[in-house]
Every structure is written in structure tokens, then in C-alpha cells.
């Protein structure tokens, strides 16, 4: 379970890096926000399930 949470956090960090390095391309910025959203949701759900 901790591996899934760690992977989701890494995915969100990759999304932030996509946004930081591809600010000129709106499609890449959108993809970066998509990665951040998916990573945050997965980490949140699995953290909730772990603490429940």
C-alpha cells in the first residue's frame, strides 16, 4: 500500500515538472495538470483506505 502512495506522489511530482519545463506548450501543461490530479487522487484514496 505504501508503494502505491509513493508512486502516486512521484506521479504528481512528474506532473509539476511537466508544468515547469513546458510552460510554452499548453497541451503539455494540461498533461502535467492531469498527472498532478491523478497522482493526488490516487494518493488520497489509498491514504484514506490505509488509515480507515
mmCIF file as Biopython writes it, N, C-alpha, C and O atoms, coordinates in Angstrom:
data_model
#
loop_
_atom_site.group_PDB
_atom_site.id
_atom_site.type_symbol
_atom_site.label_atom_id
_atom_site.label_alt_id
_atom_site.label_comp_id
_atom_site.label_asym_id
_atom_site.label_entity_id
_atom_site.label_seq_id
_atom_site.pdbx_PDB_ins_code
_atom_site.Cartn_x
_atom_site.Cartn_y
_atom_site.Cartn_z
_atom_site.occupancy
_atom_site.B_iso_or_equiv
_atom_site.auth_seq_id
_atom_site.auth_asym_id
_atom_site.pdbx_PDB_model_num
ATOM 1   N N  . UNK A ? 1  ? 0.830   -1.191 0.000   1.0 0.0 1  A 1 
ATOM 2   C CA . UNK A ? 1  ? 0.000   0.000  0.000   1.0 0.0 1  A 1 
ATOM 3   C C  . UNK A ? 1  ? 0.877   1.257  0.000   1.0 0.0 1  A 1 
ATOM 4   O O  . UNK A ? 1  ? 0.561   2.240  -0.671  1.0 0.0 1  A 1 
ATOM 5   N N  . UNK A ? 2  ? 1.966   1.219  0.749   1.0 0.0 2  A 1 
ATOM 6   C CA . UNK A ? 2  ? 2.854   2.382  0.783   1.0 0.0 2  A 1 
ATOM 7   C C  . UNK A ? 2  ? 3.533   2.604  -0.568  1.0 0.0 2  A 1 
ATOM 8   O O  . UNK A ? 2  ? 3.827   3.738  -0.945  1.0 0.0 2  A 1 
ATOM 9   N N  . UNK A ? 3  ? 3.780   1.507  -1.294  1.0 0.0 3  A 1 
ATOM 10  C CA . UNK A ? 3  ? 4.390   1.642  -2.621  1.0 0.0 3  A 1 
ATOM 11  C C  . UNK A ? 3  ? 3.448   2.365  -3.580  1.0 0.0 3  A 1 
ATOM 12  O O  . UNK A ? 3  ? 3.894   3.153  -4.415  1.0 0.0 3  A 1 
ATOM 13  N N  . UNK A ? 4  ? 2.159   2.103  -3.465  1.0 0.0 4  A 1 
ATOM 14  C CA . UNK A ? 4  ? 1.182   2.772  -4.329  1.0 0.0 4  A 1 
ATOM 15  C C  . UNK A ? 4  ? 1.132   4.260  -4.004  1.0 0.0 4  A 1 
ATOM 16  O O  . UNK A ? 4  ? 1.091   5.092  -4.911  1.0 0.0 4  A 1 
ATOM 17  N N  . UNK A ? 5  ? 1.137   4.598  -2.722  1.0 0.0 5  A 1 
ATOM 18  C CA . UNK A ? 5  ? 1.109   6.006  -2.316  1.0 0.0 5  A 1 
ATOM 19  C C  . UNK A ? 5  ? 2.374   6.718  -2.784  1.0 0.0 5  A 1 
ATOM 20  O O  . UNK A ? 5  ? 2.309   7.844  -3.277  1.0 0.0 5  A 1 
ATOM 21  N N  . UNK A ? 6  ? 3.524   6.065  -2.630  1.0 0.0 6  A 1 
ATOM 22  C CA . UNK A ? 6  ? 4.781   6.670  -3.073  1.0 0.0 6  A 1 
ATOM 23  C C  . UNK A ? 6  ? 4.791   6.857  -4.588  1.0 0.0 6  A 1 
ATOM 24  O O  . UNK A ? 6  ? 5.267   7.879  -5.082  1.0 0.0 6  A 1 
ATOM 25  N N  . UNK A ? 7  ? 4.273   5.885  -5.322  1.0 0.0 7  A 1 
ATOM 26  C CA . UNK A ? 7  ? 4.213   6.006  -6.784  1.0 0.0 7  A 1 
ATOM 27  C C  . UNK A ? 7  ? 3.294   7.147  -7.205  1.0 0.0 7  A 1 
ATOM 28  O O  . UNK A ? 7  ? 3.593   7.864  -8.160  1.0 0.0 7  A 1 
ATOM 29  N N  . UNK A ? 8  ? 2.189   7.317  -6.506  1.0 0.0 8  A 1 
ATOM 30  C CA . UNK A ? 8  ? 1.262   8.401  -6.833  1.0 0.0 8  A 1 
ATOM 31  C C  . UNK A ? 8  ? 1.884   9.762  -6.544  1.0 0.0 8  A 1 
ATOM 32  O O  . UNK A ? 8  ? 1.675   10.712 -7.299  1.0 0.0 8  A 1 
ATOM 33  N N  . UNK A ? 9  ? 2.639   9.863  -5.469  1.0 0.0 9  A 1 
ATOM 34  C CA . UNK A ? 9  ? 3.319   11.124 -5.156  1.0 0.0 9  A 1 
ATOM 35  C C  . UNK A ? 9  ? 4.374   11.426 -6.213  1.0 0.0 9  A 1 
ATOM 36  O O  . UNK A ? 9  ? 4.516   12.574 -6.633  1.0 0.0 9  A 1 
ATOM 37  N N  . UNK A ? 10 ? 5.111   10.412 -6.645  1.0 0.0 10 A 1 
ATOM 38  C CA . UNK A ? 10 ? 6.102   10.601 -7.710  1.0 0.0 10 A 1 
ATOM 39  C C  . UNK A ? 10 ? 5.415   11.032 -8.996  1.0 0.0 10 A 1 
ATOM 40  O O  . UNK A ? 10 ? 5.937   11.881 -9.718  1.0 0.0 10 A 1 
ATOM 41  N N  . UNK A ? 11 ? 4.253   10.463 -9.293  1.0 0.0 11 A 1 
ATOM 42  C CA . UNK A ? 11 ? 3.492   10.855 -10.478 1.0 0.0 11 A 1 
ATOM 43  C C  . UNK A ? 11 ? 3.088   12.325 -10.406 1.0 0.0 11 A 1 
ATOM 44  O O  . UNK A ? 11 ? 3.170   13.042 -11.404 1.0 0.0 11 A 1 
ATOM 45  N N  . UNK A ? 12 ? 2.656   12.773 -9.238  1.0 0.0 12 A 1 
ATOM 46  C CA . UNK A ? 12 ? 2.292   14.183 -9.074  1.0 0.0 12 A 1 
ATOM 47  C C  . UNK A ? 12 ? 3.510   15.091 -9.229  1.0 0.0 12 A 1 
ATOM 48  O O  . UNK A ? 12 ? 3.408   16.171 -9.810  1.0 0.0 12 A 1 
ATOM 49  N N  . UNK A ? 13 ? 4.656   14.661 -8.715  1.0 0.0 13 A 1 
ATOM 50  C CA . UNK A ? 13 ? 5.879   15.453 -8.872  1.0 0.0 13 A 1 
ATOM 51  C C  . UNK A ? 13 ? 6.270   15.532 -10.341 1.0 0.0 13 A 1 
ATOM 52  O O  . UNK A ? 13 ? 6.692   16.589 -10.809 1.0 0.0 13 A 1 
ATOM 53  N N  . UNK A ? 14 ? 6.137   14.437 -11.073 1.0 0.0 14 A 1 
ATOM 54  C CA . UNK A ? 14 ? 6.409   14.468 -12.514 1.0 0.0 14 A 1 
ATOM 55  C C  . UNK A ? 14 ? 5.478   15.440 -13.229 1.0 0.0 14 A 1 
ATOM 56  O O  . UNK A ? 14 ? 5.894   16.129 -14.161 1.0 0.0 14 A 1 
ATOM 57  N N  . UNK A ? 15 ? 4.228   15.497 -12.799 1.0 0.0 15 A 1 
ATOM 58  C CA . UNK A ? 15 ? 3.290   16.451 -13.378 1.0 0.0 15 A 1 
ATOM 59  C C  . UNK A ? 15 ? 3.722   17.886 -13.144 1.0 0.0 15 A 1 
ATOM 60  O O  . UNK A ? 15 ? 3.615   18.725 -14.038 1.0 0.0 15 A 1 
ATOM 61  N N  . UNK A ? 16 ? 4.210   18.170 -11.941 1.0 0.0 16 A 1 
ATOM 62  C CA . UNK A ? 16 ? 4.698   19.522 -11.641 1.0 0.0 16 A 1 
ATOM 63  C C  . UNK A ? 16 ? 5.907   19.855 -12.505 1.0 0.0 16 A 1 
ATOM 64  O O  . UNK A ? 16 ? 6.043   20.984 -12.975 1.0 0.0 16 A 1 
ATOM 65  N N  . UNK A ? 17 ? 6.784   18.878 -12.716 1.0 0.0 17 A 1 
ATOM 66  C CA . UNK A ? 17 ? 7.943   19.107 -13.579 1.0 0.0 17 A 1 
ATOM 67  C C  . UNK A ? 17 ? 7.520   19.347 -15.027 1.0 0.0 17 A 1 
ATOM 68  O O  . UNK A ? 17 ? 8.107   20.184 -15.712 1.0 0.0 17 A 1 
ATOM 69  N N  . UNK A ? 18 ? 6.500   18.615 -15.500 1.0 0.0 18 A 1 
ATOM 70  C CA . UNK A ? 18 ? 5.970   18.857 -16.844 1.0 0.0 18 A 1 
ATOM 71  C C  . UNK A ? 18 ? 5.490   20.296 -16.974 1.0 0.0 18 A 1 
ATOM 72  O O  . UNK A ? 18 ? 5.749   20.953 -17.982 1.0 0.0 18 A 1 
ATOM 73  N N  . UNK A ? 19 ? 4.792   20.784 -15.954 1.0 0.0 19 A 1 
ATOM 74  C CA . UNK A ? 19 ? 4.274   22.155 -15.987 1.0 0.0 19 A 1 
ATOM 75  C C  . UNK A ? 19 ? 5.425   23.155 -15.970 1.0 0.0 19 A 1 
ATOM 76  O O  . UNK A ? 19 ? 5.395   24.149 -16.695 1.0 0.0 19 A 1 
ATOM 77  N N  . UNK A ? 20 ? 6.432   22.898 -15.150 1.0 0.0 20 A 1 
ATOM 78  C CA . UNK A ? 20 ? 7.539   23.845 -15.007 1.0 0.0 20 A 1 
ATOM 79  C C  . UNK A ? 20 ? 8.384   23.947 -16.270 1.0 0.0 20 A 1 
ATOM 80  O O  . UNK A ? 20 ? 8.826   25.037 -16.632 1.0 0.0 20 A 1 
ATOM 81  N N  . UNK A ? 21 ? 8.611   22.827 -16.941 1.0 0.0 21 A 1 
ATOM 82  C CA . UNK A ? 21 ? 9.526   22.829 -18.080 1.0 0.0 21 A 1 
ATOM 83  C C  . UNK A ? 21 ? 8.846   23.012 -19.428 1.0 0.0 21 A 1 
ATOM 84  O O  . UNK A ? 21 ? 9.530   23.235 -20.428 1.0 0.0 21 A 1 
ATOM 85  N N  . UNK A ? 22 ? 7.534   22.926 -19.487 1.0 0.0 22 A 1 
ATOM 86  C CA . UNK A ? 22 ? 6.825   23.052 -20.761 1.0 0.0 22 A 1 
ATOM 87  C C  . UNK A ? 22 ? 5.776   24.150 -20.705 1.0 0.0 22 A 1 
ATOM 88  O O  . UNK A ? 22 ? 4.657   23.956 -21.180 1.0 0.0 22 A 1 
ATOM 89  N N  . UNK A ? 23 ? 6.113   25.291 -20.139 1.0 0.0 23 A 1 
ATOM 90  C CA . UNK A ? 23 ? 5.141   26.366 -19.976 1.0 0.0 23 A 1 
ATOM 91  C C  . UNK A ? 23 ? 4.700   26.956 -21.310 1.0 0.0 23 A 1 
ATOM 92  O O  . UNK A ? 23 ? 3.620   27.540 -21.392 1.0 0.0 23 A 1 
ATOM 93  N N  . UNK A ? 24 ? 5.503   26.819 -22.344 1.0 0.0 24 A 1 
ATOM 94  C CA . UNK A ? 24 ? 5.174   27.402 -23.644 1.0 0.0 24 A 1 
ATOM 95  C C  . UNK A ? 24 ? 4.151   26.571 -24.414 1.0 0.0 24 A 1 
ATOM 96  O O  . UNK A ? 24 ? 3.510   27.075 -25.337 1.0 0.0 24 A 1 
ATOM 97  N N  . UNK A ? 25 ? 3.994   25.301 -24.042 1.0 0.0 25 A 1 
ATOM 98  C CA . UNK A ? 25 ? 3.086   24.403 -24.762 1.0 0.0 25 A 1 
ATOM 99  C C  . UNK A ? 25 ? 1.874   24.112 -23.877 1.0 0.0 25 A 1 
ATOM 100 O O  . UNK A ? 25 ? 1.991   23.430 -22.859 1.0 0.0 25 A 1 
ATOM 101 N N  . UNK A ? 26 ? 0.725   24.628 -24.266 1.0 0.0 26 A 1 
ATOM 102 C CA . UNK A ? 26 ? -0.464  24.484 -23.417 1.0 0.0 26 A 1 
ATOM 103 C C  . UNK A ? 26 ? -0.925  23.032 -23.305 1.0 0.0 26 A 1 
ATOM 104 O O  . UNK A ? 26 ? -1.507  22.649 -22.290 1.0 0.0 26 A 1 
ATOM 105 N N  . UNK A ? 27 ? -0.675  22.217 -24.333 1.0 0.0 27 A 1 
ATOM 106 C CA . UNK A ? 27 ? -1.073  20.808 -24.259 1.0 0.0 27 A 1 
ATOM 107 C C  . UNK A ? 27 ? -0.233  20.061 -23.222 1.0 0.0 27 A 1 
ATOM 108 O O  . UNK A ? 27 ? -0.749  19.218 -22.488 1.0 0.0 27 A 1 
ATOM 109 N N  . UNK A ? 28 ? 1.055   20.373 -23.167 1.0 0.0 28 A 1 
ATOM 110 C CA . UNK A ? 28 ? 1.917   19.726 -22.173 1.0 0.0 28 A 1 
ATOM 111 C C  . UNK A ? 28 ? 1.592   20.204 -20.759 1.0 0.0 28 A 1 
ATOM 112 O O  . UNK A ? 28 ? 1.669   19.427 -19.807 1.0 0.0 28 A 1 
ATOM 113 N N  . UNK A ? 29 ? 1.231   21.470 -20.621 1.0 0.0 29 A 1 
ATOM 114 C CA . UNK A ? 29 ? 0.816   21.975 -19.309 1.0 0.0 29 A 1 
ATOM 115 C C  . UNK A ? 29 ? -0.460  21.263 -18.869 1.0 0.0 29 A 1 
ATOM 116 O O  . UNK A ? 29 ? -0.597  20.895 -17.702 1.0 0.0 29 A 1 
ATOM 117 N N  . UNK A ? 30 ? -1.385  21.069 -19.791 1.0 0.0 30 A 1 
ATOM 118 C CA . UNK A ? 30 ? -2.599  20.324 -19.477 1.0 0.0 30 A 1 
ATOM 119 C C  . UNK A ? 30 ? -2.302  18.894 -19.059 1.0 0.0 30 A 1 
ATOM 120 O O  . UNK A ? 30 ? -2.910  18.374 -18.124 1.0 0.0 30 A 1 
ATOM 121 N N  . UNK A ? 31 ? -1.360  18.258 -19.758 1.0 0.0 31 A 1 
ATOM 122 C CA . UNK A ? 31 ? -0.961  16.896 -19.395 1.0 0.0 31 A 1 
ATOM 123 C C  . UNK A ? 31 ? -0.315  16.877 -18.013 1.0 0.0 31 A 1 
ATOM 124 O O  . UNK A ? 31 ? -0.528  15.943 -17.239 1.0 0.0 31 A 1 
ATOM 125 N N  . UNK A ? 32 ? 0.472   17.905 -17.702 1.0 0.0 32 A 1 
ATOM 126 C CA . UNK A ? 32 ? 1.085   17.996 -16.376 1.0 0.0 32 A 1 
ATOM 127 C C  . UNK A ? 32 ? 0.041   18.115 -15.280 1.0 0.0 32 A 1 
ATOM 128 O O  . UNK A ? 32 ? 0.145   17.459 -14.244 1.0 0.0 32 A 1 
ATOM 129 N N  . UNK A ? 33 ? -0.975  18.957 -15.507 1.0 0.0 33 A 1 
ATOM 130 C CA . UNK A ? 33 ? -2.053  19.077 -14.515 1.0 0.0 33 A 1 
ATOM 131 C C  . UNK A ? 33 ? -2.834  17.778 -14.391 1.0 0.0 33 A 1 
ATOM 132 O O  . UNK A ? 33 ? -3.305  17.437 -13.306 1.0 0.0 33 A 1 
ATOM 133 N N  . UNK A ? 34 ? -2.973  17.049 -15.497 1.0 0.0 34 A 1 
ATOM 134 C CA . UNK A ? 34 ? -3.629  15.740 -15.459 1.0 0.0 34 A 1 
ATOM 135 C C  . UNK A ? 34 ? -2.841  14.783 -14.562 1.0 0.0 34 A 1 
ATOM 136 O O  . UNK A ? 34 ? -3.427  14.079 -13.740 1.0 0.0 34 A 1 
ATOM 137 N N  . UNK A ? 35 ? -1.512  14.756 -14.717 1.0 0.0 35 A 1 
ATOM 138 C CA . UNK A ? 35 ? -0.681  13.889 -13.877 1.0 0.0 35 A 1 
ATOM 139 C C  . UNK A ? 35 ? -0.778  14.280 -12.409 1.0 0.0 35 A 1 
ATOM 140 O O  . UNK A ? 35 ? -0.841  13.412 -11.538 1.0 0.0 35 A 1 
ATOM 141 N N  . UNK A ? 36 ? -0.790  15.582 -12.128 1.0 0.0 36 A 1 
ATOM 142 C CA . UNK A ? 36 ? -0.911  16.046 -10.743 1.0 0.0 36 A 1 
ATOM 143 C C  . UNK A ? 36 ? -2.252  15.602 -10.160 1.0 0.0 36 A 1 
ATOM 144 O O  . UNK A ? 36 ? -2.309  15.119 -9.029  1.0 0.0 36 A 1 
ATOM 145 N N  . UNK A ? 37 ? -3.322  15.762 -10.923 1.0 0.0 37 A 1 
ATOM 146 C CA . UNK A ? 37 ? -4.655  15.396 -10.426 1.0 0.0 37 A 1 
ATOM 147 C C  . UNK A ? 37 ? -4.764  13.895 -10.174 1.0 0.0 37 A 1 
ATOM 148 O O  . UNK A ? 37 ? -5.265  13.479 -9.130  1.0 0.0 37 A 1 
ATOM 149 N N  . UNK A ? 38 ? -4.303  13.083 -11.117 1.0 0.0 38 A 1 
ATOM 150 C CA . UNK A ? 38 ? -4.378  11.629 -10.942 1.0 0.0 38 A 1 
ATOM 151 C C  . UNK A ? 38 ? -3.516  11.189 -9.760  1.0 0.0 38 A 1 
ATOM 152 O O  . UNK A ? 38 ? -3.947  10.376 -8.942  1.0 0.0 38 A 1 
ATOM 153 N N  . UNK A ? 39 ? -2.303  11.724 -9.672  1.0 0.0 39 A 1 
ATOM 154 C CA . UNK A ? 39 ? -1.423  11.367 -8.554  1.0 0.0 39 A 1 
ATOM 155 C C  . UNK A ? 39 ? -2.011  11.750 -7.212  1.0 0.0 39 A 1 
ATOM 156 O O  . UNK A ? 39 ? -1.932  10.979 -6.256  1.0 0.0 39 A 1 
ATOM 157 N N  . UNK A ? 40 ? -2.600  12.934 -7.130  1.0 0.0 40 A 1 
ATOM 158 C CA . UNK A ? 40 ? -3.193  13.385 -5.868  1.0 0.0 40 A 1 
ATOM 159 C C  . UNK A ? 40 ? -4.408  12.540 -5.491  1.0 0.0 40 A 1 
ATOM 160 O O  . UNK A ? 40 ? -4.591  12.201 -4.322  1.0 0.0 40 A 1 
ATOM 161 N N  . UNK A ? 41 ? -5.234  12.201 -6.476  1.0 0.0 41 A 1 
ATOM 162 C CA . UNK A ? 41 ? -6.418  11.389 -6.179  1.0 0.0 41 A 1 
ATOM 163 C C  . UNK A ? 41 ? -6.031  9.988  -5.722  1.0 0.0 41 A 1 
ATOM 164 O O  . UNK A ? 41 ? -6.582  9.481  -4.746  1.0 0.0 41 A 1 
ATOM 165 N N  . UNK A ? 42 ? -5.096  9.365  -6.415  1.0 0.0 42 A 1 
ATOM 166 C CA . UNK A ? 42 ? -4.681  8.010  -6.037  1.0 0.0 42 A 1 
ATOM 167 C C  . UNK A ? 42 ? -4.038  8.015  -4.651  1.0 0.0 42 A 1 
ATOM 168 O O  . UNK A ? 42 ? -4.334  7.152  -3.825  1.0 0.0 42 A 1 
ATOM 169 N N  . UNK A ? 43 ? -3.162  8.981  -4.395  1.0 0.0 43 A 1 
ATOM 170 C CA . UNK A ? 43 ? -2.523  9.059  -3.077  1.0 0.0 43 A 1 
ATOM 171 C C  . UNK A ? 43 ? -3.556  9.309  -1.985  1.0 0.0 43 A 1 
ATOM 172 O O  . UNK A ? 43 ? -3.476  8.719  -0.907  1.0 0.0 43 A 1 
ATOM 173 N N  . UNK A ? 44 ? -4.519  10.175 -2.255  1.0 0.0 44 A 1 
ATOM 174 C CA . UNK A ? 44 ? -5.554  10.459 -1.266  1.0 0.0 44 A 1 
ATOM 175 C C  . UNK A ? 44 ? -6.426  9.261  -0.961  1.0 0.0 44 A 1 
ATOM 176 O O  . UNK A ? 44 ? -6.719  8.983  0.201   1.0 0.0 44 A 1 
ATOM 177 N N  . UNK A ? 45 ? -6.842  8.553  -1.991  1.0 0.0 45 A 1 
ATOM 178 C CA . UNK A ? 45 ? -7.709  7.386  -1.795  1.0 0.0 45 A 1 
ATOM 179 C C  . UNK A ? 45 ? -6.973  6.295  -1.021  1.0 0.0 45 A 1 
ATOM 180 O O  . UNK A ? 45 ? -7.524  5.724  -0.080  1.0 0.0 45 A 1 
ATOM 181 N N  . UNK A ? 46 ? -5.744  6.007  -1.408  1.0 0.0 46 A 1 
ATOM 182 C CA . UNK A ? 46 ? -5.028  4.938  -0.726  1.0 0.0 46 A 1 
ATOM 183 C C  . UNK A ? 46 ? -4.610  5.339  0.687   1.0 0.0 46 A 1 
ATOM 184 O O  . UNK A ? 46 ? -4.526  4.479  1.564   1.0 0.0 46 A 1 
ATOM 185 N N  . UNK A ? 47 ? -4.350  6.614  0.927   1.0 0.0 47 A 1 
ATOM 186 C CA . UNK A ? 47 ? -4.080  7.066  2.293   1.0 0.0 47 A 1 
ATOM 187 C C  . UNK A ? 47 ? -5.332  6.915  3.148   1.0 0.0 47 A 1 
ATOM 188 O O  . UNK A ? 47 ? -5.256  6.485  4.299   1.0 0.0 47 A 1 
ATOM 189 N N  . UNK A ? 48 ? -6.474  7.266  2.587   1.0 0.0 48 A 1 
ATOM 190 C CA . UNK A ? 48 ? -7.740  7.099  3.311   1.0 0.0 48 A 1 
ATOM 191 C C  . UNK A ? 48 ? -7.988  5.629  3.636   1.0 0.0 48 A 1 
ATOM 192 O O  . UNK A ? 48 ? -8.363  5.290  4.759   1.0 0.0 48 A 1 
ATOM 193 N N  . UNK A ? 49 ? -7.777  4.755  2.644   1.0 0.0 49 A 1 
ATOM 194 C CA . UNK A ? 49 ? -8.008  3.331  2.871   1.0 0.0 49 A 1 
ATOM 195 C C  . UNK A ? 49 ? -7.022  2.756  3.887   1.0 0.0 49 A 1 
ATOM 196 O O  . UNK A ? 49 ? -7.368  1.858  4.654   1.0 0.0 49 A 1 
ATOM 197 N N  . UNK A ? 50 ? -5.801  3.273  3.889   1.0 0.0 50 A 1 
ATOM 198 C CA . UNK A ? 50 ? -4.807  2.772  4.827   1.0 0.0 50 A 1 
ATOM 199 C C  . UNK A ? 50 ? -5.143  3.195  6.259   1.0 0.0 50 A 1 
ATOM 200 O O  . UNK A ? 50 ? -4.915  2.434  7.200   1.0 0.0 50 A 1 
ATOM 201 N N  . UNK A ? 51 ? -5.682  4.403  6.427   1.0 0.0 51 A 1 
ATOM 202 C CA . UNK A ? 51 ? -5.979  4.912  7.765   1.0 0.0 51 A 1 
ATOM 203 C C  . UNK A ? 51 ? -7.356  4.519  8.269   1.0 0.0 51 A 1 
ATOM 204 O O  . UNK A ? 51 ? -7.652  4.685  9.452   1.0 0.0 51 A 1 
ATOM 205 N N  . UNK A ? 52 ? -8.189  4.008  7.403   1.0 0.0 52 A 1 
ATOM 206 C CA . UNK A ? 52 ? -9.557  3.651  7.775   1.0 0.0 52 A 1 
ATOM 207 C C  . UNK A ? 52 ? -9.583  2.440  8.677   1.0 0.0 52 A 1 
ATOM 208 O O  . UNK A ? 52 ? -10.657 2.000  9.088   1.0 0.0 52 A 1 
#
